[in-house]
Amino acid sequence: LGVSTPASWIKAKPYGQWCASHPAAIAIDCEMCETKCPATGKVDSKALCRLSVVNADNPSEVLIDTLVKPVWPVSDYRTFVNGISEADLESVQFTLEHAQTFMKALCSSQTIVVGH
């Protein structure tokens, strides 16, 4: 965890028929919390806890808006920033791996991503 390098990035598939009906541009917002590995004590200050994506050409089309269960226990929910509490994440089953799978299925190498 920490600073990523190009070798660790997840690459989008080339544009093709598989994504021809997908939005050409998306807008994404992520909420983060802080987690701590119980075995090592290592802290991840940027653990994903909410993923929101809309069609940038039609923002009323919500493609996904979901809470995300971090891998490690949360040490700081940052509720004052994101509004997410311990109770909100308690029964969440959607993980970072699910979020990555969703994004890989949505985005091609030509998708324009506007982040916040």
Backbone bond lengths (Angstrom), bond angles and torsions (degrees), N, CA, C in turn:
res aa  C-N    CA-C-N  psi(-1)  N-CA   C-N-CA  omega(-1)  CA-C   N-CA-C  phi
1 L - - - 1.450 - - 1.512 109.74 -
2 G 1.312 116.24 158.15 1.449 120.31 -177.82 1.512 109.97 118.14
3 V 1.316 116.45 -141.26 1.454 120.95 -178.67 1.523 109.35 -72.28
4 S 1.329 115.69 128.70 1.463 119.07 179.40 1.526 109.72 -92.35
5 T 1.305 115.08 161.63 1.459 121.97 177.20 1.519 108.06 -122.53
6 P 1.329 117.94 157.21 1.471 119.70 -179.51 1.521 113.63 -51.33
7 A 1.309 118.09 -31.51 1.464 120.61 -179.96 1.524 112.12 -64.29
8 S 1.341 117.31 -25.82 1.466 120.71 -178.14 1.530 113.13 -96.48
9 W 1.334 117.98 -2.87 1.454 121.22 -178.67 1.518 111.09 -72.01
10 I 1.312 115.38 148.63 1.460 121.31 174.52 1.521 106.88 -90.70
11 K 1.311 116.51 127.10 1.459 121.81 -175.83 1.533 110.68 -97.09
12 A 1.327 115.07 140.10 1.463 120.96 176.48 1.524 109.41 -78.23
13 K 1.327 115.21 151.93 1.461 120.71 176.86 1.535 109.36 -73.42
14 P 1.334 116.96 154.49 1.469 119.80 176.07 1.531 110.79 -60.84
15 Y 1.321 115.54 150.51 1.463 121.09 177.08 1.521 109.32 -59.93
16 G 1.335 116.20 142.37 1.462 120.43 178.02 1.523 110.11 -169.05
17 Q 1.306 115.50 -172.30 1.468 121.14 179.95 1.526 111.88 -56.69
18 W 1.316 117.48 -31.53 1.460 122.40 -176.79 1.530 111.85 -58.60
19 C 1.344 117.67 -24.90 1.462 120.10 -176.05 1.525 113.36 -124.89
20 A 1.319 117.55 12.06 1.466 121.35 -176.20 1.528 112.92 -58.10
21 S 1.325 117.65 -28.95 1.470 120.23 -179.10 1.531 112.87 -93.52
22 H 1.324 117.25 0.10 1.465 121.21 179.68 1.533 110.21 -79.80
23 P 1.329 118.16 157.46 1.461 119.76 177.38 1.537 111.34 -59.72
24 A 1.338 115.93 142.79 1.464 120.82 177.38 1.522 110.57 -72.64
25 A 1.339 115.76 -27.25 1.468 120.89 -179.07 1.525 109.07 -139.43
26 I 1.328 114.81 142.08 1.464 120.61 177.28 1.518 109.30 -128.82
27 A 1.311 115.24 155.79 1.468 121.43 173.02 1.526 106.49 -116.35
28 I 1.328 115.54 133.63 1.459 120.91 -174.10 1.526 110.34 -127.02
29 D 1.314 115.26 141.37 1.465 121.19 173.42 1.528 106.99 -134.39
30 C 1.311 115.74 133.62 1.456 121.62 179.22 1.515 109.48 -123.32
31 E 1.299 115.91 139.37 1.462 121.43 172.79 1.519 107.20 -107.30
32 M 1.316 114.83 141.19 1.456 120.92 -176.20 1.517 111.08 -120.87
33 C 1.311 114.98 155.78 1.456 122.05 172.78 1.530 106.93 -134.72
34 E 1.309 116.44 177.67 1.461 120.35 178.22 1.520 108.56 -107.99
35 T 1.332 115.86 134.35 1.465 120.62 178.36 1.520 109.34 -125.12
36 K 1.335 114.38 163.74 1.463 119.74 -178.86 1.524 109.02 -139.27
37 C 1.331 115.48 130.23 1.459 121.28 178.58 1.525 108.98 -70.71
38 P 1.326 118.10 123.19 1.457 119.94 -179.18 1.536 113.53 -67.36
39 A 1.318 117.65 -24.99 1.465 120.88 -177.74 1.530 112.72 -82.53
40 T 1.350 115.79 -40.41 1.469 119.22 -173.82 1.522 114.07 -110.07
41 G 1.334 116.31 -18.80 1.461 120.21 -175.85 1.516 113.15 81.45
42 K 1.341 117.16 0.78 1.461 121.03 179.27 1.524 109.74 -64.01
43 V 1.334 116.21 138.56 1.459 122.54 -177.51 1.522 110.25 -105.26
44 D 1.323 115.70 135.21 1.465 121.88 171.30 1.522 105.90 -111.43
45 S 1.317 116.43 107.50 1.464 120.54 -176.79 1.520 112.82 -84.04
46 K 1.337 116.80 -1.01 1.468 120.84 -178.26 1.525 111.54 -131.27
47 A 1.300 117.43 48.36 1.464 121.07 179.23 1.530 109.24 -81.02
48 L 1.314 116.12 129.38 1.463 121.45 -179.93 1.516 110.65 -65.91
49 C 1.346 116.25 130.04 1.469 119.40 175.56 1.537 112.36 -129.98
50 R 1.350 117.70 -5.75 1.460 120.66 171.98 1.519 109.18 -155.12
51 L 1.322 116.17 137.63 1.453 123.31 178.04 1.525 108.59 -124.79
52 S 1.321 115.45 125.00 1.461 121.15 177.18 1.529 108.27 -130.01
53 V 1.330 116.72 126.92 1.461 122.11 -179.59 1.519 108.86 -135.79
54 V 1.335 115.75 132.47 1.464 120.92 175.54 1.518 109.37 -126.14
55 N 1.321 115.39 160.61 1.455 122.64 172.92 1.526 106.53 -70.72
56 A 1.327 118.48 119.19 1.470 121.32 -175.82 1.527 112.26 -66.78
57 D 1.329 118.17 -26.61 1.459 121.13 178.11 1.522 112.29 -82.56
58 N 1.321 116.78 -18.66 1.460 122.72 179.33 1.524 107.58 -143.77
59 P 1.356 118.20 78.18 1.469 121.44 -172.77 1.524 115.52 -59.33
60 S 1.334 117.73 -15.65 1.465 118.30 176.57 1.532 111.14 -75.88
61 E 1.334 117.08 -10.96 1.467 121.17 177.25 1.529 109.04 -89.20
62 V 1.326 114.96 98.35 1.459 121.19 179.18 1.522 107.95 -82.49
63 L 1.330 115.81 120.35 1.463 120.65 -178.92 1.525 111.35 -86.49
64 I 1.322 115.88 -34.32 1.463 121.63 173.65 1.525 108.21 -163.11
65 D 1.290 115.63 143.75 1.466 122.53 173.28 1.521 105.55 -151.31
66 T 1.324 115.60 98.71 1.459 119.26 -172.01 1.523 112.01 -145.37
67 L 1.298 114.84 151.48 1.459 120.41 171.19 1.523 108.44 -77.83
68 V 1.328 116.02 153.46 1.458 122.07 -177.49 1.522 108.51 -127.98
69 K 1.324 116.09 128.53 1.464 121.77 179.47 1.526 109.73 -81.03
70 P 1.329 118.49 115.32 1.468 119.54 177.33 1.532 111.35 -65.70
71 V 1.328 115.91 155.52 1.463 121.98 -179.54 1.531 110.31 -67.10
72 W 1.330 116.95 -46.89 1.459 122.09 -178.04 1.529 110.55 -94.27
73 P 1.316 117.77 159.55 1.466 120.74 175.92 1.545 111.06 -59.57
74 V 1.317 115.07 141.84 1.465 120.65 -179.21 1.523 109.24 -77.17
75 S 1.329 115.72 129.40 1.465 121.35 177.47 1.530 111.42 -103.42
76 D 1.339 116.99 -20.01 1.465 121.75 175.64 1.521 108.03 -150.70
77 Y 1.318 116.27 110.42 1.464 121.02 -178.24 1.520 112.77 -72.55
78 R 1.340 116.93 -23.06 1.472 122.32 -175.62 1.515 111.17 57.42
79 T 1.315 114.59 39.35 1.459 121.87 -178.38 1.520 111.53 -55.56
80 F 1.324 117.08 -35.12 1.465 120.23 -178.66 1.530 111.75 -64.27
81 V 1.327 117.40 -21.38 1.469 121.74 178.97 1.525 111.09 -97.39
82 N 1.345 116.85 -48.33 1.463 120.46 -170.43 1.529 115.21 -106.13
83 G 1.316 117.76 -9.28 1.460 120.85 179.41 1.519 114.10 75.78
84 I 1.322 117.98 5.66 1.463 121.96 -177.72 1.522 109.55 -94.14
85 S 1.334 114.91 131.59 1.464 120.33 -178.59 1.528 110.63 -116.34
86 E 1.308 115.13 171.78 1.461 120.72 176.99 1.533 110.60 -56.14
87 A 1.316 116.76 -43.39 1.468 121.14 -179.62 1.528 111.27 -61.63
88 D 1.326 117.25 -35.22 1.468 120.74 -179.50 1.523 111.93 -63.82
89 L 1.325 117.67 -37.79 1.464 121.47 -176.01 1.524 113.97 -90.68
90 E 1.324 115.98 -8.67 1.472 121.36 -173.12 1.523 114.25 -52.50
91 S 1.328 118.02 -46.58 1.471 120.37 -175.28 1.529 112.91 -105.60
92 V 1.322 117.82 9.83 1.467 121.83 -178.75 1.532 109.83 -69.44
93 Q 1.315 116.06 132.84 1.460 122.35 178.73 1.527 112.13 -110.65
94 F 1.336 117.48 -15.76 1.462 123.34 -178.83 1.526 108.76 -72.55
95 T 1.346 117.56 125.95 1.460 122.18 -173.34 1.531 111.79 -114.18
96 L 1.320 116.17 175.33 1.457 121.62 174.75 1.523 110.22 -56.71
97 E 1.312 117.11 -41.21 1.469 120.36 178.55 1.526 111.11 -60.41
98 H 1.334 117.38 -40.68 1.466 120.54 176.24 1.526 110.32 -62.92
99 A 1.334 116.70 -43.18 1.466 121.27 -179.92 1.534 110.39 -61.59
100 Q 1.323 116.79 -43.11 1.463 120.61 178.97 1.527 111.14 -64.34
101 T 1.320 116.73 -41.08 1.464 121.26 178.50 1.520 110.36 -62.37
102 F 1.333 116.91 -43.29 1.465 121.24 178.10 1.524 110.49 -60.01
103 M 1.340 116.34 -48.86 1.463 120.27 -177.21 1.527 111.64 -64.77
104 K 1.331 117.75 -37.87 1.466 120.57 178.10 1.528 110.97 -66.55
105 A 1.331 117.62 -32.64 1.460 121.08 178.58 1.527 111.64 -76.49
106 L 1.321 116.72 -23.41 1.467 121.47 -177.80 1.524 112.69 -89.95
107 C 1.320 117.27 -39.92 1.465 122.52 -169.59 1.512 113.07 -101.87
108 S 1.331 115.13 138.07 1.457 121.27 169.33 1.526 107.36 -106.04
109 S 1.299 116.30 179.79 1.465 120.64 177.89 1.531 111.41 -67.80
110 Q 1.319 116.82 -9.99 1.472 121.17 179.81 1.532 113.24 -103.51
111 T 1.318 118.07 -5.66 1.469 121.35 -179.11 1.526 110.36 -66.54
112 I 1.315 116.00 130.74 1.465 121.41 175.13 1.524 106.95 -86.57
113 V 1.328 116.51 126.04 1.464 121.71 -178.79 1.523 108.83 -115.77
114 V 1.335 115.33 120.54 1.453 121.95 176.74 1.520 106.48 -105.53
115 G 1.306 116.43 117.28 1.464 120.12 -175.99 1.505 112.78 -108.16
116 H 1.318 114.77 156.75 1.461 121.38 176.52 1.505 108.81 -131.61
